[in-house]
Amino acid sequence: MNSEDQMRFDPIKTSIAAAALGAAVLGTVTVAFSGVDPKAGVIPPANDEMRPMDDIGADIPYGELSVFDQISEIGEDQSVDVPYCDHRAVLAGVLDADYQEAKQLSMPLARDRSVELWASAEMGTWTAVYTRSDGVSCVISSGIGWKAGNDPIALLTREKVLPAA
């Protein structure tokens, strides 16, 4: 066999080599992804560590938000295991700019505090916000599924921010 024969393109050998390479790659990819559960979904389920505001104890009565009064770090100074708190204007700006949420309800509380519900029918999101007497606001709950015409009081009751009627 001369060098010209060695350099000539052989479509049959090339097809066999491509098929073998494809099978090897496909087999590797199949093995790599065989542990993925297609029923699990793309977003992992939430756990207690992802929403620390849910882990404040069952003995705290409805509407008792003083646990948020104890948060001293706000904004970028906060650690990830603390509910998000910031100056009210900053938090309101984030809800407006990032989620297109607008205030749906504001309920004054004793000692110059309040609870608000912000929501967006366009994004389908909602956020319950507690504002302390020092002007710092904290996200106390949030979710999806908001639609125009939803009852904000019913949502805050379901989220255990307000007592059941």
TIRO-2110 file (N, C-alpha, C; in Angstrom, 1 decimal):
// TIRO-2110
0.9, -1.2, 0.0, N, 1, A
0.0, 0.0, 0.0, CA, 1, A
0.9, 1.2, 0.0, C, 1, A
0.7, 2.1, -1.0, N, 2, A
1.5, 3.3, -1.0, CA, 2, A
0.9, 4.4, -0.2, C, 2, A
1.6, 5.5, -0.1, N, 3, A
1.2, 6.6, 0.8, CA, 3, A
-0.1, 7.3, 0.2, C, 3, A
-0.3, 7.2, -1.1, N, 4, A
-1.5, 7.8, -1.7, CA, 4, A
-2.7, 7.0, -1.3, C, 4, A
-2.6, 5.7, -1.2, N, 5, A
-3.7, 4.8, -0.8, CA, 5, A
-4.0, 5.1, 0.7, C, 5, A
-3.0, 5.3, 1.5, N, 6, A
-3.2, 5.6, 2.9, CA, 6, A
-4.0, 6.9, 3.2, C, 6, A
-3.7, 7.9, 2.3, N, 7, A
-4.3, 9.2, 2.5, CA, 7, A
-5.7, 9.3, 1.9, C, 7, A
-6.2, 8.4, 1.1, N, 8, A
-7.5, 8.4, 0.5, CA, 8, A
-8.6, 8.2, 1.5, C, 8, A
-9.6, 9.0, 1.3, N, 9, A
-10.8, 9.0, 2.2, CA, 9, A
-11.6, 7.7, 1.9, C, 9, A
-11.9, 7.0, 2.9, N, 10, A
-12.7, 5.8, 2.8, CA, 10, A
-14.1, 6.0, 3.5, C, 10, A
-15.2, 6.2, 2.8, N, 11, A
-16.4, 6.6, 3.5, CA, 11, A
-17.0, 5.5, 4.4, C, 11, A
-16.7, 4.2, 4.1, N, 12, A
-17.2, 3.1, 4.9, CA, 12, A
-16.5, 3.1, 6.2, C, 12, A
-15.2, 3.2, 6.2, N, 13, A
-14.4, 3.2, 7.4, CA, 13, A
-14.7, 4.4, 8.3, C, 13, A
-14.9, 5.6, 7.6, N, 14, A
-15.2, 6.8, 8.3, CA, 14, A
-16.6, 6.7, 9.0, C, 14, A
-17.6, 6.1, 8.3, N, 15, A
-18.9, 5.9, 8.9, CA, 15, A
-18.9, 5.0, 10.1, C, 15, A
-18.1, 3.9, 10.0, N, 16, A
-18.0, 2.9, 11.1, CA, 16, A
-17.3, 3.6, 12.3, C, 16, A
-16.3, 4.4, 12.0, N, 17, A
-15.6, 5.1, 13.1, CA, 17, A
-16.5, 6.1, 13.8, C, 17, A
-17.2, 6.9, 13.0, N, 18, A
-18.1, 7.9, 13.5, CA, 18, A
-19.2, 7.2, 14.3, C, 18, A
-19.8, 6.1, 13.9, N, 19, A
-20.8, 5.4, 14.6, CA, 19, A
-20.2, 4.9, 15.9, C, 19, A
-19.0, 4.3, 15.9, N, 20, A
-18.4, 3.8, 17.2, CA, 20, A
-18.2, 5.0, 18.2, C, 20, A
-17.7, 6.1, 17.6, N, 21, A
-17.4, 7.2, 18.5, CA, 21, A
-18.8, 7.8, 19.1, C, 21, A
-19.8, 7.9, 18.2, N, 22, A
-21.1, 8.3, 18.7, CA, 22, A
-21.7, 7.4, 19.8, C, 22, A
-21.5, 6.1, 19.6, N, 23, A
-22.1, 5.2, 20.6, CA, 23, A
-21.3, 5.3, 21.9, C, 23, A
-20.0, 5.5, 21.8, N, 24, A
-19.2, 5.7, 23.0, CA, 24, A
-19.6, 6.9, 23.8, C, 24, A
-19.8, 8.0, 23.0, N, 25, A
-20.2, 9.3, 23.7, CA, 25, A
-21.6, 9.2, 24.2, C, 25, A
-22.5, 8.6, 23.5, N, 26, A
-23.9, 8.5, 23.9, CA, 26, A
-24.0, 7.5, 25.1, C, 26, A
-23.2, 6.5, 25.1, N, 27, A
-23.2, 5.6, 26.3, CA, 27, A
-22.7, 6.3, 27.5, C, 27, A
-21.6, 7.1, 27.4, N, 28, A
-21.1, 7.8, 28.5, CA, 28, A
-22.1, 8.8, 29.0, C, 28, A
-22.7, 9.5, 28.1, N, 29, A
-23.7, 10.5, 28.6, CA, 29, A
-24.9, 9.8, 29.2, C, 29, A
-25.3, 8.7, 28.7, N, 30, A
-26.5, 8.0, 29.3, CA, 30, A
-26.1, 7.5, 30.7, C, 30, A
-24.9, 7.0, 30.9, N, 31, A
-24.5, 6.5, 32.2, CA, 31, A
-24.4, 7.7, 33.2, C, 31, A
-23.9, 8.9, 32.7, N, 32, A
-23.7, 10.0, 33.5, CA, 32, A
-25.1, 10.6, 34.0, C, 32, A
-26.1, 10.5, 33.2, N, 33, A
-27.4, 11.1, 33.5, CA, 33, A
-28.4, 10.0, 34.0, C, 33, A
-28.0, 8.8, 34.1, N, 34, A
-28.9, 7.7, 34.5, CA, 34, A
-29.4, 7.9, 35.9, C, 34, A
-28.7, 8.6, 36.8, N, 35, A
-29.1, 8.8, 38.2, CA, 35, A
-30.1, 10.0, 38.3, C, 35, A
-30.4, 10.7, 37.3, N, 36, A
-31.4, 11.8, 37.4, CA, 36, A
-32.8, 11.3, 37.4, C, 36, A
-33.6, 11.8, 38.4, N, 37, A
-35.0, 11.4, 38.5, CA, 37, A
-35.8, 12.4, 37.7, C, 37, A
-36.4, 12.0, 36.6, N, 38, A
-37.2, 13.0, 35.8, CA, 38, A
-38.4, 13.5, 36.5, C, 38, A
-38.9, 12.8, 37.6, N, 39, A
-40.0, 13.3, 38.3, CA, 39, A
-39.7, 14.3, 39.4, C, 39, A
-38.4, 14.5, 39.6, N, 40, A
-37.9, 15.4, 40.7, CA, 40, A
-38.1, 16.9, 40.3, C, 40, A
-38.2, 17.2, 39.0, N, 41, A
-38.3, 18.6, 38.6, CA, 41, A
-37.0, 19.3, 38.6, C, 41, A
-37.0, 20.5, 38.1, N, 42, A
-35.7, 21.3, 37.9, CA, 42, A
-35.3, 21.9, 39.2, C, 42, A
-36.3, 22.5, 39.9, N, 43, A
-36.0, 23.2, 41.2, CA, 43, A
-36.2, 22.2, 42.3, C, 43, A
-35.1, 22.1, 43.2, N, 44, A
-35.2, 21.2, 44.3, CA, 44, A
-36.3, 21.7, 45.3, C, 44, A
-36.9, 20.8, 46.0, N, 45, A
-37.9, 21.2, 47.0, CA, 45, A
-37.2, 22.0, 48.1, C, 45, A
-38.0, 23.0, 48.7, N, 46, A
-37.4, 23.8, 49.8, CA, 46, A
-37.2, 23.0, 51.0, C, 46, A
-36.2, 23.4, 51.8, N, 47, A
-36.1, 22.7, 53.1, CA, 47, A
-36.0, 23.9, 54.1, C, 47, A
-35.9, 23.5, 55.4, N, 48, A
-36.0, 24.4, 56.5, CA, 48, A
-34.9, 25.5, 56.4, C, 48, A
-33.7, 25.1, 55.9, N, 49, A
-32.6, 26.0, 55.8, CA, 49, A
-32.8, 27.1, 54.7, C, 49, A
-33.7, 26.9, 53.8, N, 50, A
-33.9, 27.8, 52.7, CA, 50, A
-34.9, 29.0, 53.1, C, 50, A
-35.7, 28.8, 54.1, N, 51, A
-36.7, 29.8, 54.6, CA, 51, A
-36.6, 29.8, 56.1, C, 51, A
-35.6, 30.5, 56.6, N, 52, A
-35.4, 30.5, 58.1, CA, 52, A
-36.6, 31.2, 58.8, C, 52, A
-37.4, 32.0, 58.1, N, 53, A
-38.6, 32.6, 58.7, CA, 53, A
-39.6, 31.6, 59.1, C, 53, A
-39.6, 30.4, 58.5, N, 54, A
-40.6, 29.4, 58.8, CA, 54, A
-40.2, 28.6, 60.1, C, 54, A
-39.0, 28.8, 60.5, N, 55, A
-38.5, 28.0, 61.6, CA, 55, A
-38.4, 28.8, 62.9, C, 55, A
-39.4, 29.6, 63.2, N, 56, A
-39.3, 30.5, 64.4, CA, 56, A
-40.1, 29.9, 65.6, C, 56, A
-40.6, 28.7, 65.4, N, 57, A
-41.2, 28.0, 66.6, CA, 57, A
-42.7, 28.0, 66.5, C, 57, A
-43.3, 26.9, 66.9, N, 58, A
-44.7, 26.8, 66.8, CA, 58, A
-45.4, 27.5, 68.0, C, 58, A
-44.7, 27.9, 69.0, N, 59, A
-45.3, 28.5, 70.2, CA, 59, A
-45.5, 30.0, 70.0, C, 59, A
-45.0, 30.6, 68.9, N, 60, A
-45.2, 32.0, 68.7, CA, 60, A
-46.6, 32.2, 68.2, C, 60, A
-47.4, 33.1, 68.8, N, 61, A
-48.8, 33.3, 68.4, CA, 61, A
-48.9, 34.0, 67.0, C, 61, A
-50.0, 33.9, 66.4, N, 62, A
-50.3, 34.5, 65.1, CA, 62, A
-50.0, 36.0, 65.3, C, 62, A
-49.4, 36.6, 64.3, N, 63, A
-49.2, 38.0, 64.3, CA, 63, A
-48.0, 38.5, 65.1, C, 63, A
-47.4, 37.6, 65.8, N, 64, A
-46.2, 37.9, 66.7, CA, 64, A
-45.0, 38.0, 65.8, C, 64, A
-44.5, 39.2, 65.5, N, 65, A
-43.4, 39.4, 64.5, CA, 65, A
-42.2, 39.9, 65.2, C, 65, A
-42.2, 39.9, 66.6, N, 66, A
-41.0, 40.4, 67.3, CA, 66, A
-39.7, 39.7, 67.0, C, 66, A
-39.8, 38.5, 66.5, N, 67, A
-38.6, 37.8, 66.1, CA, 67, A
-37.8, 38.6, 65.1, C, 67, A
-38.5, 39.3, 64.2, N, 68, A
-37.8, 40.1, 63.2, CA, 68, A
-37.2, 41.4, 63.8, C, 68, A
-37.7, 41.8, 65.0, N, 69, A
-37.2, 43.0, 65.6, CA, 69, A
-35.8, 42.7, 66.2, C, 69, A
-35.4, 41.5, 66.3, N, 70, A
-34.1, 41.1, 66.9, CA, 70, A
-33.0, 41.0, 65.8, C, 70, A
-33.4, 41.1, 64.5, N, 71, A
-32.4, 41.0, 63.5, CA, 71, A
-31.6, 42.4, 63.4, C, 71, A
-30.3, 42.3, 63.6, N, 72, A
-29.5, 43.5, 63.7, CA, 72, A
-28.8, 43.8, 62.3, C, 72, A
-28.5, 42.8, 61.6, N, 73, A
-27.8, 43.0, 60.3, CA, 73, A
-28.9, 43.2, 59.2, C, 73, A
-28.6, 44.2, 58.3, N, 74, A
-29.6, 44.4, 57.3, CA, 74, A
-28.9, 44.5, 55.9, C, 74, A
-29.6, 44.3, 54.8, N, 75, A
-29.0, 44.5, 53.5, CA, 75, A
-27.9, 43.5, 53.2, C, 75, A
-26.8, 44.1, 52.6, N, 76, A
-25.7, 43.2, 52.2, CA, 76, A
-24.9, 42.7, 53.4, C, 76, A
-25.1, 43.3, 54.5, N, 77, A
-24.4, 42.8, 55.7, CA, 77, A
-24.9, 41.5, 56.3, C, 77, A
-26.1, 41.1, 55.8, N, 78, A
-26.8, 39.9, 56.4, CA, 78, A
-26.1, 38.6, 55.9, C, 78, A
-26.2, 37.6, 56.8, N, 79, A
-25.7, 36.3, 56.4, CA, 79, A
-26.9, 35.6, 55.7, C, 79, A
-26.7, 34.6, 55.0, N, 80, A
-27.7, 33.9, 54.2, CA, 80, A
-28.7, 33.2, 55.0, C, 80, A
-28.5, 32.9, 56.3, N, 81, A
-29.4, 32.2, 57.1, CA, 81, A
-30.3, 33.1, 57.9, C, 81, A
-30.4, 34.4, 57.5, N, 82, A
-31.3, 35.3, 58.2, CA, 82, A
-32.3, 35.8, 57.2, C, 82, A
-33.6, 36.0, 57.6, N, 83, A
-34.5, 36.6, 56.6, CA, 83, A
-34.1, 37.9, 56.1, C, 83, A
-34.4, 38.2, 54.9, N, 84, A
-33.9, 39.4, 54.2, CA, 84, A
-34.6, 40.6, 54.9, C, 84, A
-33.8, 41.6, 55.4, N, 85, A
-34.3, 42.9, 55.9, CA, 85, A
-33.4, 44.0, 55.3, C, 85, A
-34.1, 45.1, 55.1, N, 86, A
-33.3, 46.3, 54.7, CA, 86, A
-34.2, 47.5, 54.9, C, 86, A
-33.6, 48.7, 54.7, N, 87, A
-34.4, 49.9, 54.9, CA, 87, A
-35.7, 49.8, 54.0, C, 87, A
-36.8, 50.3, 54.5, N, 88, A
-38.1, 50.1, 53.8, CA, 88, A
-38.0, 50.6, 52.3, C, 88, A
-37.4, 51.7, 52.0, N, 89, A
-37.3, 52.2, 50.7, CA, 89, A
-36.5, 51.3, 49.8, C, 89, A
-35.4, 50.7, 50.3, N, 90, A
-34.6, 49.8, 49.5, CA, 90, A
-35.4, 48.5, 49.2, C, 90, A
-36.1, 47.9, 50.2, N, 91, A
-36.8, 46.7, 50.0, CA, 91, A
-38.0, 47.0, 49.0, C, 91, A
-38.7, 48.1, 49.2, N, 92, A
-39.8, 48.4, 48.2, CA, 92, A
-39.2, 48.6, 46.8, C, 92, A
-38.0, 49.2, 46.7, N, 93, A
-37.4, 49.3, 45.3, CA, 93, A
-37.1, 48.0, 44.7, C, 93, A
-36.6, 47.0, 45.5, N, 94, A
-36.3, 45.7, 45.0, CA, 94, A
-37.6, 45.0, 44.6, C, 94, A
-38.6, 45.0, 45.4, N, 95, A
-39.9, 44.4, 45.0, CA, 95, A
-40.5, 45.0, 43.7, C, 95, A
-40.4, 46.3, 43.6, N, 96, A
-40.9, 46.9, 42.4, CA, 96, A
-40.0, 46.6, 41.1, C, 96, A
-38.7, 46.8, 41.3, N, 97, A
-37.8, 46.6, 40.1, CA, 97, A
-37.6, 45.1, 39.7, C, 97, A
-37.4, 44.3, 40.7, N, 98, A
-37.1, 42.9, 40.4, CA, 98, A
-38.4, 42.0, 40.1, C, 98, A
-39.5, 42.3, 40.8, N, 99, A
-40.7, 41.5, 40.7, CA, 99, A
-41.9, 42.2, 40.2, C, 99, A
-41.8, 43.5, 39.9, N, 100, A
-42.9, 44.3, 39.5, CA, 100, A
-44.1, 44.2, 40.5, C, 100, A
-43.7, 44.1, 41.7, N, 101, A
-44.7, 44.0, 42.8, CA, 101, A
-45.1, 45.4, 43.3, C, 101, A
-46.4, 45.6, 43.6, N, 102, A
-46.9, 46.9, 44.1, CA, 102, A
-47.6, 46.5, 45.4, C, 102, A
-47.7, 47.5, 46.3, N, 103, A
-48.4, 47.3, 47.6, CA, 103, A
-49.8, 47.1, 47.4, C, 103, A
-50.4, 46.0, 47.9, N, 104, A
-51.8, 45.6, 47.8, CA, 104, A
-52.5, 45.9, 49.1, C, 104, A
-51.8, 45.9, 50.2, N, 105, A
-52.5, 46.0, 51.5, CA, 105, A
-51.4, 46.5, 52.5, C, 105, A
-51.8, 47.4, 53.4, N, 106, A
-51.0, 47.9, 54.5, CA, 106, A
-51.8, 47.8, 55.7, C, 106, A
-51.3, 47.1, 56.8, N, 107, A
-52.0, 47.0, 58.0, CA, 107, A
-51.2, 47.6, 59.1, C, 107, A
-51.6, 48.7, 59.8, N, 108, A
-50.8, 49.2, 60.9, CA, 108, A
-50.9, 48.3, 62.1, C, 108, A
-49.8, 48.2, 62.8, N, 109, A
-49.7, 47.4, 64.1, CA, 109, A
-49.3, 48.4, 65.2, C, 109, A
-49.4, 47.9, 66.4, N, 110, A
-49.0, 48.7, 67.6, CA, 110, A
-47.5, 49.1, 67.5, C, 110, A
-47.1, 50.1, 68.2, N, 111, A
-45.8, 50.5, 68.3, CA, 111, A
-45.1, 50.9, 67.0, C, 111, A
-45.9, 51.6, 66.1, N, 112, A
-45.4, 52.1, 64.8, CA, 112, A
-44.8, 51.0, 63.9, C, 112, A
-45.4, 49.9, 63.9, N, 113, A
-45.0, 48.8, 63.0, CA, 113, A
-46.2, 48.6, 62.0, C, 113, A
-45.9, 47.8, 60.9, N, 114, A
-46.9, 47.5, 60.0, CA, 114, A
-46.6, 46.2, 59.2, C, 114, A
-47.6, 45.6, 58.6, N, 115, A
-47.5, 44.5, 57.7, CA, 115, A
-48.1, 44.9, 56.4, C, 115, A
-47.4, 44.6, 55.3, N, 116, A
-47.9, 44.9, 54.0, CA, 116, A
-47.8, 43.6, 53.1, C, 116, A
-48.7, 43.6, 52.2, N, 117, A
-48.6, 42.6, 51.1, CA, 117, A
-48.4, 43.3, 49.8, C, 117, A
-47.3, 42.9, 49.2, N, 118, A
-46.9, 43.3, 47.9, CA, 118, A
-47.2, 42.2, 46.9, C, 118, A
-47.6, 42.5, 45.7, N, 119, A
-47.9, 41.4, 44.7, CA, 119, A
-47.9, 42.0, 43.3, C, 119, A
-47.7, 41.0, 42.4, N, 120, A
-47.7, 41.3, 40.9, CA, 120, A
-48.5, 40.3, 40.2, C, 120, A
-49.6, 40.8, 39.5, N, 121, A
-50.3, 39.9, 38.7, CA, 121, A
-49.5, 39.5, 37.4, C, 121, A
-48.7, 40.4, 37.0, N, 122, A
-47.9, 40.0, 35.8, CA, 122, A
-46.9, 38.9, 36.0, C, 122, A
-46.2, 39.0, 37.2, N, 123, A
-45.2, 38.0, 37.5, CA, 123, A
-45.9, 36.8, 38.3, C, 123, A
-47.0, 37.1, 38.9, N, 124, A
-47.7, 36.0, 39.7, CA, 124, A
-47.0, 35.8, 41.1, C, 124, A
-46.3, 36.8, 41.5, N, 125, A
-45.6, 36.7, 42.8, CA, 125, A
-46.2, 37.5, 43.9, C, 125, A
-45.9, 37.2, 45.1, N, 126, A
-46.4, 38.0, 46.3, CA, 126, A
-45.3, 38.0, 47.4, C, 126, A
-45.3, 39.0, 48.2, N, 127, A
-44.4, 39.1, 49.3, CA, 127, A
-45.0, 39.8, 50.5, C, 127, A
-45.0, 39.1, 51.6, N, 128, A
-45.5, 39.7, 52.9, CA, 128, A
-44.3, 40.4, 53.5, C, 128, A
-44.5, 41.7, 53.9, N, 129, A
-43.4, 42.5, 54.5, CA, 129, A
-43.8, 43.0, 55.8, C, 129, A
-42.9, 42.9, 56.8, N, 130, A
-43.1, 43.5, 58.1, CA, 130, A
-42.1, 44.7, 58.3, C, 130, A
-42.7, 45.8, 58.6, N, 131, A
-41.9, 47.0, 58.8, CA, 131, A
-41.8, 47.3, 60.3, C, 131, A
-40.6, 47.4, 60.9, N, 132, A
-40.4, 47.6, 62.3, CA, 132, A
-40.5, 49.1, 62.6, C, 132, A
-40.5, 49.5, 63.8, N, 133, A
-40.6, 50.9, 64.2, CA, 133, A
-39.4, 51.7, 63.8, C, 133, A
-38.3, 51.1, 63.5, N, 134, A
-37.1, 51.8, 63.1, CA, 134, A
-37.0, 52.0, 61.6, C, 134, A
-38.0, 51.6, 60.9, N, 135, A
-38.1, 51.8, 59.4, CA, 135, A
-37.4, 50.7, 58.6, C, 135, A
-36.9, 49.6, 59.3, N, 136, A
-36.4, 48.5, 58.6, CA, 136, A
-37.5, 47.5, 58.3, C, 136, A
-37.5, 47.0, 57.1, N, 137, A
-38.6, 46.1, 56.6, CA, 137, A
-37.9, 44.7, 56.4, C, 137, A
-38.7, 43.7, 56.7, N, 138, A
-38.2, 42.3, 56.5, CA, 138, A
-39.2, 41.5, 55.7, C, 138, A
-38.7, 40.6, 54.9, N, 139, A
-39.6, 39.7, 54.1, CA, 139, A
-40.0, 38.6, 55.1, C, 139, A
-41.3, 38.4, 55.4, N, 140, A
-41.7, 37.4, 56.3, CA, 140, A
-42.3, 36.2, 55.6, C, 140, A
-42.7, 36.4, 54.4, N, 141, A
-43.2, 35.2, 53.6, CA, 141, A
-43.2, 35.7, 52.1, C, 141, A
-43.2, 34.7, 51.2, N, 142, A
-43.3, 35.1, 49.8, CA, 142, A
-43.8, 33.8, 49.0, C, 142, A
-44.3, 34.0, 47.8, N, 143, A
-44.8, 32.9, 47.1, CA, 143, A
-45.1, 33.3, 45.7, C, 143, A
-45.7, 32.3, 45.0, N, 144, A
-46.2, 32.5, 43.6, CA, 144, A
-47.7, 32.1, 43.5, C, 144, A
-48.3, 32.5, 42.4, N, 145, A
-49.7, 32.1, 42.2, CA, 145, A
-50.6, 33.3, 42.4, C, 145, A
-50.1, 34.5, 42.6, N, 146, A
-50.9, 35.7, 42.8, CA, 146, A
-51.6, 36.1, 41.5, C, 146, A
-52.9, 36.4, 41.6, N, 147, A
-53.7, 36.8, 40.4, CA, 147, A
-54.4, 38.0, 40.8, C, 147, A
-54.7, 38.9, 39.8, N, 148, A
-55.5, 40.1, 40.0, CA, 148, A
-56.8, 39.7, 40.7, C, 148, A
-57.3, 40.4, 41.7, N, 149, A
-58.5, 40.0, 42.3, CA, 149, A
-58.4, 39.1, 43.5, C, 149, A
-57.1, 38.6, 43.8, N, 150, A
-56.9, 37.7, 45.0, CA, 150, A
-57.2, 38.6, 46.2, C, 150, A
-57.5, 37.9, 47.3, N, 151, A
-57.8, 38.6, 48.6, CA, 151, A
-56.5, 38.6, 49.4, C, 151, A
-55.9, 39.8, 49.6, N, 152, A
-54.7, 39.9, 50.4, CA, 152, A
-54.8, 39.5, 51.9, C, 152, A
-56.0, 39.7, 52.5, N, 153, A
-56.2, 39.3, 53.9, CA, 153, A
-56.2, 37.8, 54.0, C, 153, A
-56.9, 37.2, 53.0, N, 154, A
-57.0, 35.7, 53.0, CA, 154, A
-55.6, 35.1, 52.9, C, 154, A
-54.8, 35.7, 52.0, N, 155, A
-53.4, 35.2, 51.8, CA, 155, A
-52.6, 35.4, 53.1, C, 155, A
-52.7, 36.5, 53.8, N, 156, A
-51.9, 36.7, 55.0, CA, 156, A
-52.4, 35.8, 56.1, C, 156, A
-53.7, 35.5, 56.1, N, 157, A
-54.2, 34.6, 57.1, CA, 157, A
-53.7, 33.2, 56.8, C, 157, A
-53.7, 32.8, 55.6, N, 158, A
-53.2, 31.4, 55.2, CA, 158, A
-51.7, 31.3, 55.6, C, 158, A
-51.0, 32.4, 55.4, N, 159, A
-49.5, 32.4, 55.7, CA, 159, A
-49.3, 32.5, 57.2, C, 159, A
-50.3, 32.6, 58.0, N, 160, A
-50.3, 32.7, 59.5, CA, 160, A
-49.6, 34.0, 60.0, C, 160, A
-49.7, 35.0, 59.1, N, 161, A
-49.3, 36.4, 59.6, CA, 161, A
-50.5, 37.0, 60.3, C, 161, A
-51.7, 36.7, 59.9, N, 162, A
-52.9, 37.2, 60.6, CA, 162, A
-53.6, 36.0, 61.2, C, 162, A
-54.4, 36.2, 62.3, N, 163, A
-55.1, 35.1, 62.9, CA, 163, A
-56.3, 34.7, 62.0, C, 163, A
-56.7, 33.4, 62.1, N, 164, A
-57.8, 32.9, 61.3, CA, 164, A
-59.1, 33.6, 62.0, C, 164, A
-60.0, 33.9, 61.1, N, 165, A
-61.2, 34.6, 61.6, CA, 165, A
-62.2, 33.7, 62.3, C, 165, A
END
